[in-house]
Structures are given as structure tokens and as C-alpha cells.
Amino acid sequence: MNSFLPSNTVTAASLGFGLCKACHLLQPCPALHGVHCRRCGAAVHIRKPYSLAISWFFLVLAMLLLIPANMLPMMNILLFNRGEPSTIIGGVALLVHHGIYAIAAVVFIASFVVPLGKIACIIILLLSVQFRWKMSTRRRTVMFRIVEFLGRWSMLDVFVVTVMVGLVRLGQTASVEPGMGIVAFGAAVILTMLSSMSFDPRLIWDVADQDA
Ligand SMILES: [Zn+2]
């Protein structure tokens, strides 16, 4: 049995009630169409409408944008005032080649590991809900924590790259200037954020409760 709920437990959704995200008033709400909150007027839905479809839409766009982000010059790495435009991986390879391992690691993690890891996590979440994967309650809880974590740290990669561009410029031997690829990369990061924001985490529990 996969259920989180004892058999005598009722949920607001099962009684046709929805929670206002703005003022937290619980009120009757039709399952398909939302209503306007009777207290504050905000839109109330039992579940975010078209949550999976919208998440997929933003995610696919983000993945498409990662192609130019990796093909176009992402940064112009200047070593001893000589430099040439470089893609993400090319830049990391160049930094490693010159023995600047710390900066290479920061660039690699912030602009490669974090965005790809984030996209992989969202794909797993969406697939698990869409195809109703059989999964233990513990694993579903881990998935929910991942969604929360993604939301909280979704600006990290943009932040690290921005700070790095500023900080590294202070150095004597190496400096990093942003290139055209960063526009595509930034757009991909924003679309990934929109994708994880569009996902309604309550769908994780819905699937578990329905399967039980
Ligand atoms: Zn309200």
C-alpha cells in the first residue's frame, strides 16, 4: 500500500474545496475550472491548471536553448591579456590547461552540472507523475524535497556566473568576459525556473493516493 492517508481521512480536494494561495481561505471550488477567492479575489484552483503541460513546454524550450548556449561563445577568457571566444566546455578545458583549476571547477559546476542536473530532476518528476510510476512514499518525499530545493536555489547558476565574471576580472593573470552564448544560457535558466514553478507538487501525492 502506497497511501499516505488513513482510510478515514478526507482531503479538501476530495470534498471539492480549494485553498487560496494568497489569503489561505479554504472555499468550495469546482475541480476543472477555478474560482476567484471570495475573500481576496485571487484565482483559486484545486490544482494548478495544465501544470504538467506548461512545465513540459518550458522545459523543452530550455533544453533547446541549451544547444546555442553550448555552441556559441559563452565567455571570452583572457589569459595574460591574450584570449579568444570560448564555449562553456572549451572555456573549462582552457582554464584546466592553464592550471586554473578553481575557476574551471566553478564554471563547470555553475554552468554545466547545475543546469543539467536541474533539468534531469524536473524530467524525472514530470515523468513520474505523468506515467504514475510505482514508488515508495519515502521516494516521493525525496522528490518533493527536490522540487522545493529547485525552487529555492533556482537563481544559483546565474548568480555564480555573474559574480565570477565580476570577481575574476580583478585578477592579474586571468579574466572572463561574457560572450553571446550567455544570452541563450540565461534564457535557458529562466525557462527552467518557470518550468519548476509551473509544476504543482501536490500532483506527486495525488498519484500516490490514487494508486493506493
Ligand atoms: Zn484569497
Boltz pocket constraint, residues with backbone or C-beta under 6 A from the ligand:
constraints:
  - pocket:
      binder: B
      contacts: [[A, 20], [A, 21], [A, 22], [A, 23], [A, 24], [A, 25], [A, 37], [A, 38], [A, 39], [A, 40], [A, 41], [A, 42]]
      max_distance: 6.0
